[in-house]
């Protein structure tokens, strides 16, 4: 039985979703979901910012080597609009 996964390809700079082999080393089926995945993360972060009554929201991870990675959304008002 295969498993459904989402993975990033360093070679193609693409996010793929699909099924992989039991060993996890071979795609059996895959689709490019890069735009959908990024839009979904954007929408999630936007919703979390609004829910927390902020104009920014994000996540932060510390990698094993100590490098900190931040993923943040910042909501900007349209020109001519006020909050």
C-alpha positions, 0 to 999 in steps of 0.5 A: 500500500502506498502513502500520500505525501507532500514534498518539495523538490530542490531540483525543480523548486516545485511542491508535489503531492501524490503517492509514494512507494512503501519504502518512501523513495519513489513517486508512484503518482505526483502532481505539481501543487506549488501554487495551491500549497502556497495560496493555502498557507497564505490564506491560513496565515492571513486568517490567523492574523485577522483572528488575532487582530494583527496585521502580521502573523507567522511561524518560526523554526530553529534548525539543528544548526541554530539557524532560525527560519521565519514564515510570516504574512503581513497584511497591507491596506489597499491604497487609499483605504484606512483600517 
